[in-house]
């Protein structure tokens, strides 16, 4: 049984890899775009933007400045 408040985005965040001194996150392969973005925002602690795919096809998101870029 999942704890109360445990969301799918939190599950994806737990399997994501944060790197580049905490400014980027790699989300698991085949994660839906909206879910991947939310998991990235949770992992990075704020707004995130899609940065592309790595060589393995995982989506990579970067921390976005508070006012946008």
mmCIF file as Biopython writes it, N, C-alpha, C and O atoms, coordinates in Angstrom:
data_model
#
loop_
_atom_site.group_PDB
_atom_site.id
_atom_site.type_symbol
_atom_site.label_atom_id
_atom_site.label_alt_id
_atom_site.label_comp_id
_atom_site.label_asym_id
_atom_site.label_entity_id
_atom_site.label_seq_id
_atom_site.pdbx_PDB_ins_code
_atom_site.Cartn_x
_atom_site.Cartn_y
_atom_site.Cartn_z
_atom_site.occupancy
_atom_site.B_iso_or_equiv
_atom_site.auth_seq_id
_atom_site.auth_asym_id
_atom_site.pdbx_PDB_model_num
ATOM 1   N N  . UNK A ? 1  ? 0.828  -1.183 0.000   1.0 0.0 1  A 1 
ATOM 2   C CA . UNK A ? 1  ? 0.000  0.000  0.000   1.0 0.0 1  A 1 
ATOM 3   C C  . UNK A ? 1  ? 0.878  1.254  0.000   1.0 0.0 1  A 1 
ATOM 4   O O  . UNK A ? 1  ? 1.876  1.318  0.717   1.0 0.0 1  A 1 
ATOM 5   N N  . UNK A ? 2  ? 0.503  2.242  -0.801  1.0 0.0 2  A 1 
ATOM 6   C CA . UNK A ? 2  ? 1.275  3.483  -0.901  1.0 0.0 2  A 1 
ATOM 7   C C  . UNK A ? 2  ? 0.901  4.436  0.227   1.0 0.0 2  A 1 
ATOM 8   O O  . UNK A ? 2  ? -0.257 4.493  0.639   1.0 0.0 2  A 1 
ATOM 9   N N  . UNK A ? 3  ? 1.882  5.183  0.725   1.0 0.0 3  A 1 
ATOM 10  C CA . UNK A ? 3  ? 1.559  6.186  1.745   1.0 0.0 3  A 1 
ATOM 11  C C  . UNK A ? 3  ? 0.634  7.259  1.165   1.0 0.0 3  A 1 
ATOM 12  O O  . UNK A ? 3  ? 0.640  7.496  -0.043  1.0 0.0 3  A 1 
ATOM 13  N N  . UNK A ? 4  ? -0.145 7.896  2.004   1.0 0.0 4  A 1 
ATOM 14  C CA . UNK A ? 4  ? -1.034 8.954  1.544   1.0 0.0 4  A 1 
ATOM 15  C C  . UNK A ? 4  ? -0.213 10.076 0.920   1.0 0.0 4  A 1 
ATOM 16  O O  . UNK A ? 4  ? 0.811  10.476 1.474   1.0 0.0 4  A 1 
ATOM 17  N N  . UNK A ? 5  ? -0.656 10.590 -0.237  1.0 0.0 5  A 1 
ATOM 18  C CA . UNK A ? 5  ? 0.045  11.666 -0.916  1.0 0.0 5  A 1 
ATOM 19  C C  . UNK A ? 5  ? 1.154  11.184 -1.848  1.0 0.0 5  A 1 
ATOM 20  O O  . UNK A ? 5  ? 1.823  11.999 -2.484  1.0 0.0 5  A 1 
ATOM 21  N N  . UNK A ? 6  ? 1.354  9.878  -1.936  1.0 0.0 6  A 1 
ATOM 22  C CA . UNK A ? 6  ? 2.406  9.323  -2.788  1.0 0.0 6  A 1 
ATOM 23  C C  . UNK A ? 6  ? 1.904  9.290  -4.222  1.0 0.0 6  A 1 
ATOM 24  O O  . UNK A ? 6  ? 0.996  8.522  -4.540  1.0 0.0 6  A 1 
ATOM 25  N N  . UNK A ? 7  ? 2.474  10.100 -5.081  1.0 0.0 7  A 1 
ATOM 26  C CA . UNK A ? 7  ? 1.962  10.223 -6.443  1.0 0.0 7  A 1 
ATOM 27  C C  . UNK A ? 7  ? 2.836  9.474  -7.453  1.0 0.0 7  A 1 
ATOM 28  O O  . UNK A ? 7  ? 3.964  9.076  -7.163  1.0 0.0 7  A 1 
ATOM 29  N N  . UNK A ? 8  ? 2.272  9.302  -8.639  1.0 0.0 8  A 1 
ATOM 30  C CA . UNK A ? 8  ? 3.014  8.675  -9.728  1.0 0.0 8  A 1 
ATOM 31  C C  . UNK A ? 8  ? 4.253  9.494  -10.072 1.0 0.0 8  A 1 
ATOM 32  O O  . UNK A ? 8  ? 5.305  8.930  -10.373 1.0 0.0 8  A 1 
ATOM 33  N N  . UNK A ? 9  ? 4.137  10.823 -10.028 1.0 0.0 9  A 1 
ATOM 34  C CA . UNK A ? 9  ? 5.289  11.685 -10.308 1.0 0.0 9  A 1 
ATOM 35  C C  . UNK A ? 9  ? 6.407  11.445 -9.295  1.0 0.0 9  A 1 
ATOM 36  O O  . UNK A ? 9  ? 7.584  11.486 -9.654  1.0 0.0 9  A 1 
ATOM 37  N N  . UNK A ? 10 ? 6.056  11.197 -8.044  1.0 0.0 10 A 1 
ATOM 38  C CA . UNK A ? 10 ? 7.067  10.910 -7.025  1.0 0.0 10 A 1 
ATOM 39  C C  . UNK A ? 10 ? 7.736  9.567  -7.279  1.0 0.0 10 A 1 
ATOM 40  O O  . UNK A ? 10 ? 8.926  9.409  -7.009  1.0 0.0 10 A 1 
ATOM 41  N N  . UNK A ? 11 ? 6.986  8.597  -7.796  1.0 0.0 11 A 1 
ATOM 42  C CA . UNK A ? 11 ? 7.574  7.306  -8.141  1.0 0.0 11 A 1 
ATOM 43  C C  . UNK A ? 11 ? 8.590  7.466  -9.269  1.0 0.0 11 A 1 
ATOM 44  O O  . UNK A ? 11 ? 9.672  6.880  -9.222  1.0 0.0 11 A 1 
ATOM 45  N N  . UNK A ? 12 ? 8.243  8.261  -10.281 1.0 0.0 12 A 1 
ATOM 46  C CA . UNK A ? 12 ? 9.160  8.493  -11.404 1.0 0.0 12 A 1 
ATOM 47  C C  . UNK A ? 12 ? 10.379 9.268  -10.929 1.0 0.0 12 A 1 
ATOM 48  O O  . UNK A ? 12 ? 11.501 8.957  -11.329 1.0 0.0 12 A 1 
ATOM 49  N N  . UNK A ? 13 ? 10.179 10.271 -10.084 1.0 0.0 13 A 1 
ATOM 50  C CA . UNK A ? 13 ? 11.294 11.045 -9.542  1.0 0.0 13 A 1 
ATOM 51  C C  . UNK A ? 13 ? 12.279 10.131 -8.832  1.0 0.0 13 A 1 
ATOM 52  O O  . UNK A ? 13 ? 13.490 10.321 -8.943  1.0 0.0 13 A 1 
ATOM 53  N N  . UNK A ? 14 ? 11.781 9.150  -8.112  1.0 0.0 14 A 1 
ATOM 54  C CA . UNK A ? 14 ? 12.646 8.234  -7.375  1.0 0.0 14 A 1 
ATOM 55  C C  . UNK A ? 14 ? 13.522 7.401  -8.304  1.0 0.0 14 A 1 
ATOM 56  O O  . UNK A ? 14 ? 14.577 6.923  -7.887  1.0 0.0 14 A 1 
ATOM 57  N N  . UNK A ? 15 ? 13.107 7.220  -9.550  1.0 0.0 15 A 1 
ATOM 58  C CA . UNK A ? 15 ? 13.893 6.441  -10.520 1.0 0.0 15 A 1 
ATOM 59  C C  . UNK A ? 15 ? 14.657 7.333  -11.481 1.0 0.0 15 A 1 
ATOM 60  O O  . UNK A ? 15 ? 15.288 6.827  -12.409 1.0 0.0 15 A 1 
ATOM 61  N N  . UNK A ? 16 ? 14.621 8.642  -11.289 1.0 0.0 16 A 1 
ATOM 62  C CA . UNK A ? 16 ? 15.311 9.586  -12.156 1.0 0.0 16 A 1 
ATOM 63  C C  . UNK A ? 16 ? 16.723 9.842  -11.644 1.0 0.0 16 A 1 
ATOM 64  O O  . UNK A ? 16 ? 17.027 9.601  -10.475 1.0 0.0 16 A 1 
ATOM 65  N N  . UNK A ? 17 ? 17.569 10.328 -12.524 1.0 0.0 17 A 1 
ATOM 66  C CA . UNK A ? 17 ? 18.959 10.622 -12.174 1.0 0.0 17 A 1 
ATOM 67  C C  . UNK A ? 17 ? 19.205 12.118 -12.266 1.0 0.0 17 A 1 
ATOM 68  O O  . UNK A ? 17 ? 19.114 12.696 -13.349 1.0 0.0 17 A 1 
ATOM 69  N N  . UNK A ? 18 ? 19.516 12.753 -11.140 1.0 0.0 18 A 1 
ATOM 70  C CA . UNK A ? 18 ? 19.843 14.179 -11.110 1.0 0.0 18 A 1 
ATOM 71  C C  . UNK A ? 18 ? 21.348 14.304 -11.309 1.0 0.0 18 A 1 
ATOM 72  O O  . UNK A ? 18 ? 22.123 13.592 -10.671 1.0 0.0 18 A 1 
ATOM 73  N N  . UNK A ? 19 ? 21.760 15.205 -12.188 1.0 0.0 19 A 1 
ATOM 74  C CA . UNK A ? 19 ? 23.187 15.375 -12.463 1.0 0.0 19 A 1 
ATOM 75  C C  . UNK A ? 19 ? 23.487 16.827 -12.802 1.0 0.0 19 A 1 
ATOM 76  O O  . UNK A ? 19 ? 22.619 17.687 -12.654 1.0 0.0 19 A 1 
ATOM 77  N N  . UNK A ? 20 ? 24.688 17.109 -13.249 1.0 0.0 20 A 1 
ATOM 78  C CA . UNK A ? 20 ? 25.140 18.455 -13.602 1.0 0.0 20 A 1 
ATOM 79  C C  . UNK A ? 20 ? 24.958 19.406 -12.416 1.0 0.0 20 A 1 
ATOM 80  O O  . UNK A ? 20 ? 24.377 20.484 -12.544 1.0 0.0 20 A 1 
ATOM 81  N N  . UNK A ? 21 ? 25.471 18.977 -11.260 1.0 0.0 21 A 1 
ATOM 82  C CA . UNK A ? 21 ? 25.418 19.755 -10.010 1.0 0.0 21 A 1 
ATOM 83  C C  . UNK A ? 21 ? 23.985 20.105 -9.607  1.0 0.0 21 A 1 
ATOM 84  O O  . UNK A ? 21 ? 23.733 21.162 -9.029  1.0 0.0 21 A 1 
ATOM 85  N N  . UNK A ? 22 ? 23.065 19.219 -9.913  1.0 0.0 22 A 1 
ATOM 86  C CA . UNK A ? 22 ? 21.677 19.420 -9.524  1.0 0.0 22 A 1 
ATOM 87  C C  . UNK A ? 22 ? 20.879 20.290 -10.475 1.0 0.0 22 A 1 
ATOM 88  O O  . UNK A ? 22 ? 19.748 20.660 -10.160 1.0 0.0 22 A 1 
ATOM 89  N N  . UNK A ? 23 ? 21.436 20.627 -11.634 1.0 0.0 23 A 1 
ATOM 90  C CA . UNK A ? 23 ? 20.741 21.481 -12.595 1.0 0.0 23 A 1 
ATOM 91  C C  . UNK A ? 23 ? 20.051 20.713 -13.714 1.0 0.0 23 A 1 
ATOM 92  O O  . UNK A ? 23 ? 19.367 21.320 -14.537 1.0 0.0 23 A 1 
ATOM 93  N N  . UNK A ? 24 ? 20.211 19.398 -13.766 1.0 0.0 24 A 1 
ATOM 94  C CA . UNK A ? 24 ? 19.584 18.594 -14.813 1.0 0.0 24 A 1 
ATOM 95  C C  . UNK A ? 24 ? 19.138 17.260 -14.233 1.0 0.0 24 A 1 
ATOM 96  O O  . UNK A ? 24 ? 19.659 16.789 -13.222 1.0 0.0 24 A 1 
ATOM 97  N N  . UNK A ? 25 ? 18.162 16.669 -14.900 1.0 0.0 25 A 1 
ATOM 98  C CA . UNK A ? 25 ? 17.644 15.372 -14.450 1.0 0.0 25 A 1 
ATOM 99  C C  . UNK A ? 25 ? 17.333 14.523 -15.681 1.0 0.0 25 A 1 
ATOM 100 O O  . UNK A ? 25 ? 16.822 15.029 -16.681 1.0 0.0 25 A 1 
ATOM 101 N N  . UNK A ? 26 ? 17.641 13.242 -15.601 1.0 0.0 26 A 1 
ATOM 102 C CA . UNK A ? 26 ? 17.320 12.291 -16.656 1.0 0.0 26 A 1 
ATOM 103 C C  . UNK A ? 26 ? 16.150 11.456 -16.159 1.0 0.0 26 A 1 
ATOM 104 O O  . UNK A ? 26 ? 16.210 10.857 -15.085 1.0 0.0 26 A 1 
ATOM 105 N N  . UNK A ? 27 ? 15.081 11.425 -16.954 1.0 0.0 27 A 1 
ATOM 106 C CA . UNK A ? 27 ? 13.853 10.723 -16.580 1.0 0.0 27 A 1 
ATOM 107 C C  . UNK A ? 27 ? 13.833 9.367  -17.287 1.0 0.0 27 A 1 
ATOM 108 O O  . UNK A ? 27 ? 14.285 9.271  -18.428 1.0 0.0 27 A 1 
ATOM 109 N N  . UNK A ? 28 ? 13.323 8.321  -16.641 1.0 0.0 28 A 1 
ATOM 110 C CA . UNK A ? 28 ? 13.297 6.997  -17.257 1.0 0.0 28 A 1 
ATOM 111 C C  . UNK A ? 28 ? 12.629 6.969  -18.634 1.0 0.0 28 A 1 
ATOM 112 O O  . UNK A ? 28 ? 11.697 7.723  -18.914 1.0 0.0 28 A 1 
ATOM 113 N N  . UNK A ? 29 ? 13.125 6.098  -19.456 1.0 0.0 29 A 1 
ATOM 114 C CA . UNK A ? 29 ? 12.626 5.892  -20.814 1.0 0.0 29 A 1 
ATOM 115 C C  . UNK A ? 29 ? 11.139 5.555  -20.803 1.0 0.0 29 A 1 
ATOM 116 O O  . UNK A ? 29 ? 10.658 4.877  -19.895 1.0 0.0 29 A 1 
ATOM 117 N N  . UNK A ? 30 ? 10.425 6.022  -21.797 1.0 0.0 30 A 1 
ATOM 118 C CA . UNK A ? 30 ? 8.991  5.753  -22.000 1.0 0.0 30 A 1 
ATOM 119 C C  . UNK A ? 30 ? 8.080  6.393  -20.951 1.0 0.0 30 A 1 
ATOM 120 O O  . UNK A ? 30 ? 6.966  5.918  -20.731 1.0 0.0 30 A 1 
ATOM 121 N N  . UNK A ? 31 ? 8.536  7.454  -20.310 1.0 0.0 31 A 1 
ATOM 122 C CA . UNK A ? 31 ? 7.687  8.188  -19.380 1.0 0.0 31 A 1 
ATOM 123 C C  . UNK A ? 31 ? 6.907  9.224  -20.182 1.0 0.0 31 A 1 
ATOM 124 O O  . UNK A ? 31 ? 7.491  9.938  -20.997 1.0 0.0 31 A 1 
ATOM 125 N N  . UNK A ? 32 ? 5.610  9.315  -19.964 1.0 0.0 32 A 1 
ATOM 126 C CA . UNK A ? 32 ? 4.777  10.292 -20.675 1.0 0.0 32 A 1 
ATOM 127 C C  . UNK A ? 32 ? 5.325  11.700 -20.440 1.0 0.0 32 A 1 
ATOM 128 O O  . UNK A ? 32 ? 5.768  12.008 -19.334 1.0 0.0 32 A 1 
ATOM 129 N N  . UNK A ? 33 ? 5.302  12.567 -21.474 1.0 0.0 33 A 1 
ATOM 130 C CA . UNK A ? 33 ? 5.895  13.904 -21.349 1.0 0.0 33 A 1 
ATOM 131 C C  . UNK A ? 33 ? 5.403  14.731 -20.160 1.0 0.0 33 A 1 
ATOM 132 O O  . UNK A ? 33 ? 6.219  15.336 -19.465 1.0 0.0 33 A 1 
ATOM 133 N N  . UNK A ? 34 ? 4.105  14.774 -19.908 1.0 0.0 34 A 1 
ATOM 134 C CA . UNK A ? 34 ? 3.588  15.577 -18.794 1.0 0.0 34 A 1 
ATOM 135 C C  . UNK A ? 34 ? 4.069  15.012 -17.454 1.0 0.0 34 A 1 
ATOM 136 O O  . UNK A ? 34 ? 4.412  15.768 -16.546 1.0 0.0 34 A 1 
ATOM 137 N N  . UNK A ? 35 ? 4.093  13.703 -17.337 1.0 0.0 35 A 1 
ATOM 138 C CA . UNK A ? 35 ? 4.571  13.060 -16.116 1.0 0.0 35 A 1 
ATOM 139 C C  . UNK A ? 35 ? 6.070  13.284 -15.949 1.0 0.0 35 A 1 
ATOM 140 O O  . UNK A ? 35 ? 6.540  13.525 -14.837 1.0 0.0 35 A 1 
ATOM 141 N N  . UNK A ? 36 ? 6.820  13.206 -17.041 1.0 0.0 36 A 1 
ATOM 142 C CA . UNK A ? 36 ? 8.265  13.425 -16.990 1.0 0.0 36 A 1 
ATOM 143 C C  . UNK A ? 36 ? 8.584  14.846 -16.531 1.0 0.0 36 A 1 
ATOM 144 O O  . UNK A ? 36 ? 9.486  15.054 -15.719 1.0 0.0 36 A 1 
ATOM 145 N N  . UNK A ? 37 ? 7.840  15.821 -17.053 1.0 0.0 37 A 1 
ATOM 146 C CA . UNK A ? 37 ? 8.067  17.215 -16.659 1.0 0.0 37 A 1 
ATOM 147 C C  . UNK A ? 37 ? 7.778  17.400 -15.175 1.0 0.0 37 A 1 
ATOM 148 O O  . UNK A ? 37 ? 8.559  18.044 -14.474 1.0 0.0 37 A 1 
ATOM 149 N N  . UNK A ? 38 ? 6.682  16.855 -14.689 1.0 0.0 38 A 1 
ATOM 150 C CA . UNK A ? 38 ? 6.335  16.998 -13.265 1.0 0.0 38 A 1 
ATOM 151 C C  . UNK A ? 38 ? 7.372  16.319 -12.381 1.0 0.0 38 A 1 
ATOM 152 O O  . UNK A ? 38 ? 7.745  16.861 -11.340 1.0 0.0 38 A 1 
ATOM 153 N N  . UNK A ? 39 ? 7.844  15.140 -12.781 1.0 0.0 39 A 1 
ATOM 154 C CA . UNK A ? 39 ? 8.877  14.446 -12.016 1.0 0.0 39 A 1 
ATOM 155 C C  . UNK A ? 39 ? 10.173 15.252 -12.012 1.0 0.0 39 A 1 
ATOM 156 O O  . UNK A ? 39 ? 10.860 15.319 -10.992 1.0 0.0 39 A 1 
ATOM 157 N N  . UNK A ? 40 ? 10.509 15.862 -13.148 1.0 0.0 40 A 1 
ATOM 158 C CA . UNK A ? 40 ? 11.711 16.697 -13.236 1.0 0.0 40 A 1 
ATOM 159 C C  . UNK A ? 40 ? 11.595 17.903 -12.314 1.0 0.0 40 A 1 
ATOM 160 O O  . UNK A ? 40 ? 12.555 18.264 -11.633 1.0 0.0 40 A 1 
ATOM 161 N N  . UNK A ? 41 ? 10.426 18.524 -12.292 1.0 0.0 41 A 1 
ATOM 162 C CA . UNK A ? 41 ? 10.221 19.672 -11.412 1.0 0.0 41 A 1 
ATOM 163 C C  . UNK A ? 41 ? 10.362 19.266 -9.947  1.0 0.0 41 A 1 
ATOM 164 O O  . UNK A ? 41 ? 10.934 20.008 -9.148  1.0 0.0 41 A 1 
ATOM 165 N N  . UNK A ? 42 ? 9.851  18.108 -9.599  1.0 0.0 42 A 1 
ATOM 166 C CA . UNK A ? 42 ? 10.002 17.616 -8.224  1.0 0.0 42 A 1 
ATOM 167 C C  . UNK A ? 42 ? 11.471 17.331 -7.908  1.0 0.0 42 A 1 
ATOM 168 O O  . UNK A ? 42 ? 11.961 17.683 -6.835  1.0 0.0 42 A 1 
ATOM 169 N N  . UNK A ? 43 ? 12.167 16.694 -8.847  1.0 0.0 43 A 1 
ATOM 170 C CA . UNK A ? 43 ? 13.573 16.339 -8.617  1.0 0.0 43 A 1 
ATOM 171 C C  . UNK A ? 43 ? 14.473 17.569 -8.530  1.0 0.0 43 A 1 
ATOM 172 O O  . UNK A ? 43 ? 15.429 17.587 -7.755  1.0 0.0 43 A 1 
ATOM 173 N N  . UNK A ? 44 ? 14.168 18.602 -9.330  1.0 0.0 44 A 1 
ATOM 174 C CA . UNK A ? 44 ? 15.002 19.798 -9.370  1.0 0.0 44 A 1 
ATOM 175 C C  . UNK A ? 44 ? 14.547 20.867 -8.386  1.0 0.0 44 A 1 
ATOM 176 O O  . UNK A ? 44 ? 15.256 21.848 -8.159  1.0 0.0 44 A 1 
ATOM 177 N N  . UNK A ? 45 ? 13.378 20.682 -7.809  1.0 0.0 45 A 1 
ATOM 178 C CA . UNK A ? 45 ? 12.900 21.629 -6.814  1.0 0.0 45 A 1 
ATOM 179 C C  . UNK A ? 45 ? 12.372 22.928 -7.371  1.0 0.0 45 A 1 
ATOM 180 O O  . UNK A ? 45 ? 12.377 23.945 -6.677  1.0 0.0 45 A 1 
ATOM 181 N N  . UNK A ? 46 ? 11.917 22.918 -8.611  1.0 0.0 46 A 1 
ATOM 182 C CA . UNK A ? 46 ? 11.370 24.135 -9.215  1.0 0.0 46 A 1 
ATOM 183 C C  . UNK A ? 46 ? 11.108 23.936 -10.694 1.0 0.0 46 A 1 
ATOM 184 O O  . UNK A ? 46 ? 11.101 22.805 -11.179 1.0 0.0 46 A 1 
ATOM 185 N N  . UNK A ? 47 ? 10.892 25.037 -11.419 1.0 0.0 47 A 1 
ATOM 186 C CA . UNK A ? 47 ? 10.581 24.936 -12.838 1.0 0.0 47 A 1 
ATOM 187 C C  . UNK A ? 47 ? 11.669 24.206 -13.633 1.0 0.0 47 A 1 
ATOM 188 O O  . UNK A ? 47 ? 12.862 24.369 -13.376 1.0 0.0 47 A 1 
ATOM 189 N N  . UNK A ? 48 ? 11.231 23.406 -14.597 1.0 0.0 48 A 1 
ATOM 190 C CA . UNK A ? 48 ? 12.159 22.655 -15.451 1.0 0.0 48 A 1 
ATOM 191 C C  . UNK A ? 48 ? 11.716 22.798 -16.905 1.0 0.0 48 A 1 
ATOM 192 O O  . UNK A ? 48 ? 10.548 23.065 -17.187 1.0 0.0 48 A 1 
ATOM 193 N N  . UNK A ? 49 ? 12.657 22.617 -17.813 1.0 0.0 49 A 1 
ATOM 194 C CA . UNK A ? 49 ? 12.367 22.691 -19.244 1.0 0.0 49 A 1 
ATOM 195 C C  . UNK A ? 49 ? 13.028 21.513 -19.944 1.0 0.0 49 A 1 
ATOM 196 O O  . UNK A ? 49 ? 14.137 21.114 -19.591 1.0 0.0 49 A 1 
ATOM 197 N N  . UNK A ? 50 ? 12.348 20.966 -20.927 1.0 0.0 50 A 1 
ATOM 198 C CA . UNK A ? 50 ? 12.886 19.849 -21.708 1.0 0.0 50 A 1 
ATOM 199 C C  . UNK A ? 50 ? 14.148 20.304 -22.429 1.0 0.0 50 A 1 
ATOM 200 O O  . UNK A ? 50 ? 14.152 21.347 -23.082 1.0 0.0 50 A 1 
ATOM 201 N N  . UNK A ? 51 ? 15.222 19.520 -22.312 1.0 0.0 51 A 1 
ATOM 202 C CA . UNK A ? 51 ? 16.497 19.877 -22.931 1.0 0.0 51 A 1 
ATOM 203 C C  . UNK A ? 51 ? 16.861 18.952 -24.087 1.0 0.0 51 A 1 
ATOM 204 O O  . UNK A ? 51 ? 17.773 19.265 -24.853 1.0 0.0 51 A 1 
ATOM 205 N N  . UNK A ? 52 ? 16.175 17.827 -24.233 1.0 0.0 52 A 1 
ATOM 206 C CA . UNK A ? 52 ? 16.469 16.891 -25.315 1.0 0.0 52 A 1 
ATOM 207 C C  . UNK A ? 52 ? 16.555 15.473 -24.800 1.0 0.0 52 A 1 
ATOM 208 O O  . UNK A ? 52 ? 16.167 15.177 -23.670 1.0 0.0 52 A 1 
ATOM 209 N N  . UNK A ? 53 ? 17.074 14.596 -25.654 1.0 0.0 53 A 1 
ATOM 210 C CA . UNK A ? 53 ? 17.224 13.187 -25.293 1.0 0.0 53 A 1 
ATOM 211 C C  . UNK A ? 53 ? 18.701 12.837 -25.233 1.0 0.0 53 A 1 
ATOM 212 O O  . UNK A ? 53 ? 19.501 13.371 -26.002 1.0 0.0 53 A 1 
ATOM 213 N N  . UNK A ? 54 ? 19.064 11.946 -24.325 1.0 0.0 54 A 1 
ATOM 214 C CA . UNK A ? 54 ? 20.445 11.481 -24.298 1.0 0.0 54 A 1 
ATOM 215 C C  . UNK A ? 54 ? 20.609 10.355 -25.325 1.0 0.0 54 A 1 
ATOM 216 O O  . UNK A ? 54 ? 19.661 10.032 -26.041 1.0 0.0 54 A 1 
ATOM 217 N N  . UNK A ? 55 ? 21.780 9.769  -25.400 1.0 0.0 55 A 1 
ATOM 218 C CA . UNK A ? 55 ? 22.059 8.739  -26.411 1.0 0.0 55 A 1 
ATOM 219 C C  . UNK A ? 55 ? 21.241 7.473  -26.206 1.0 0.0 55 A 1 
ATOM 220 O O  . UNK A ? 55 ? 21.089 6.687  -27.142 1.0 0.0 55 A 1 
ATOM 221 N N  . UNK A ? 56 ? 20.717 7.259  -25.021 1.0 0.0 56 A 1 
ATOM 222 C CA . UNK A ? 56 ? 19.906 6.071  -24.744 1.0 0.0 56 A 1 
ATOM 223 C C  . UNK A ? 56 ? 18.415 6.330  -24.942 1.0 0.0 56 A 1 
ATOM 224 O O  . UNK A ? 56 ? 17.605 5.414  -24.797 1.0 0.0 56 A 1 
ATOM 225 N N  . UNK A ? 57 ? 18.048 7.561  -25.270 1.0 0.0 57 A 1 
ATOM 226 C CA . UNK A ? 57 ? 16.657 7.902  -25.508 1.0 0.0 57 A 1 
ATOM 227 C C  . UNK A ? 57 ? 15.912 8.393  -24.281 1.0 0.0 57 A 1 
ATOM 228 O O  . UNK A ? 57 ? 14.696 8.581  -24.333 1.0 0.0 57 A 1 
ATOM 229 N N  . UNK A ? 58 ? 16.622 8.605  -23.170 1.0 0.0 58 A 1 
ATOM 230 C CA . UNK A ? 58 ? 15.982 9.135  -21.967 1.0 0.0 58 A 1 
ATOM 231 C C  . UNK A ? 58 ? 15.793 10.643 -22.120 1.0 0.0 58 A 1 
ATOM 232 O O  . UNK A ? 58 ? 16.668 11.333 -22.643 1.0 0.0 58 A 1 
ATOM 233 N N  . UNK A ? 59 ? 14.658 11.146 -21.665 1.0 0.0 59 A 1 
ATOM 234 C CA . UNK A ? 59 ? 14.403 12.586 -21.690 1.0 0.0 59 A 1 
ATOM 235 C C  . UNK A ? 59 ? 15.253 13.273 -20.627 1.0 0.0 59 A 1 
ATOM 236 O O  . UNK A ? 59 ? 15.383 12.780 -19.507 1.0 0.0 59 A 1 
ATOM 237 N N  . UNK A ? 60 ? 15.829 14.414 -20.990 1.0 0.0 60 A 1 
ATOM 238 C CA . UNK A ? 60 ? 16.640 15.196 -20.065 1.0 0.0 60 A 1 
ATOM 239 C C  . UNK A ? 60 ? 15.971 16.561 -19.899 1.0 0.0 60 A 1 
ATOM 240 O O  . UNK A ? 60 ? 15.580 17.201 -20.875 1.0 0.0 60 A 1 
ATOM 241 N N  . UNK A ? 61 ? 15.851 16.986 -18.655 1.0 0.0 61 A 1 
ATOM 242 C CA . UNK A ? 61 ? 15.258 18.283 -18.328 1.0 0.0 61 A 1 
ATOM 243 C C  . UNK A ? 61 ? 16.278 19.099 -17.564 1.0 0.0 61 A 1 
ATOM 244 O O  . UNK A ? 61 ? 17.061 18.548 -16.790 1.0 0.0 61 A 1 
ATOM 245 N N  . UNK A ? 62 ? 16.278 20.411 -17.770 1.0 0.0 62 A 1 
ATOM 246 C CA . UNK A ? 62 ? 17.183 21.315 -17.071 1.0 0.0 62 A 1 
ATOM 247 C C  . UNK A ? 62 ? 16.384 22.253 -16.178 1.0 0.0 62 A 1 
ATOM 248 O O  . UNK A ? 62 ? 15.229 22.576 -16.454 1.0 0.0 62 A 1 
ATOM 249 N N  . UNK A ? 63 ? 17.026 22.675 -15.113 1.0 0.0 63 A 1 
ATOM 250 C CA . UNK A ? 63 ? 16.414 23.663 -14.226 1.0 0.0 63 A 1 
ATOM 251 C C  . UNK A ? 63 ? 16.207 24.948 -15.019 1.0 0.0 63 A 1 
ATOM 252 O O  . UNK A ? 63 ? 17.083 25.366 -15.777 1.0 0.0 63 A 1 
ATOM 253 N N  . UNK A ? 64 ? 15.066 25.561 -14.844 1.0 0.0 64 A 1 
ATOM 254 C CA . UNK A ? 64 ? 14.746 26.800 -15.553 1.0 0.0 64 A 1 
ATOM 255 C C  . UNK A ? 64 ? 14.758 27.945 -14.549 1.0 0.0 64 A 1 
ATOM 256 O O  . UNK A ? 64 ? 14.325 27.783 -13.408 1.0 0.0 64 A 1 
ATOM 257 N N  . UNK A ? 65 ? 15.248 29.084 -14.971 1.0 0.0 65 A 1 
ATOM 258 C CA . UNK A ? 65 ? 15.257 30.253 -14.090 1.0 0.0 65 A 1 
ATOM 259 C C  . UNK A ? 65 ? 13.833 30.623 -13.715 1.0 0.0 65 A 1 
ATOM 260 O O  . UNK A ? 65 ? 12.910 30.386 -14.495 1.0 0.0 65 A 1 
ATOM 261 N N  . UNK A ? 66 ? 13.640 31.189 -12.555 1.0 0.0 66 A 1 
ATOM 262 C CA . UNK A ? 66 ? 12.308 31.523 -12.051 1.0 0.0 66 A 1 
ATOM 263 C C  . UNK A ? 66 ? 11.496 32.388 -13.008 1.0 0.0 66 A 1 
ATOM 264 O O  . UNK A ? 66 ? 10.293 32.166 -13.148 1.0 0.0 66 A 1 
ATOM 265 N N  . UNK A ? 67 ? 12.101 33.352 -13.662 1.0 0.0 67 A 1 
ATOM 266 C CA . UNK A ? 67 ? 11.376 34.241 -14.567 1.0 0.0 67 A 1 
ATOM 267 C C  . UNK A ? 67 ? 11.347 33.758 -16.005 1.0 0.0 67 A 1 
ATOM 268 O O  . UNK A ? 67 ? 10.924 34.497 -16.894 1.0 0.0 67 A 1 
ATOM 269 N N  . UNK A ? 68 ? 11.788 32.538 -16.249 1.0 0.0 68 A 1 
ATOM 270 C CA . UNK A ? 68 ? 11.910 32.037 -17.617 1.0 0.0 68 A 1 
ATOM 271 C C  . UNK A ? 68 ? 13.250 32.432 -18.187 1.0 0.0 68 A 1 
ATOM 272 O O  . UNK A ? 68 ? 14.026 33.121 -17.524 1.0 0.0 68 A 1 
ATOM 273 N N  . UNK A ? 69 ? 13.536 32.010 -19.398 1.0 0.0 69 A 1 
ATOM 274 C CA . UNK A ? 69 ? 14.847 32.320 -19.981 1.0 0.0 69 A 1 
ATOM 275 C C  . UNK A ? 69 ? 14.727 33.359 -21.044 1.0 0.0 69 A 1 
ATOM 276 O O  . UNK A ? 69 ? 15.729 33.745 -21.646 1.0 0.0 69 A 1 
#
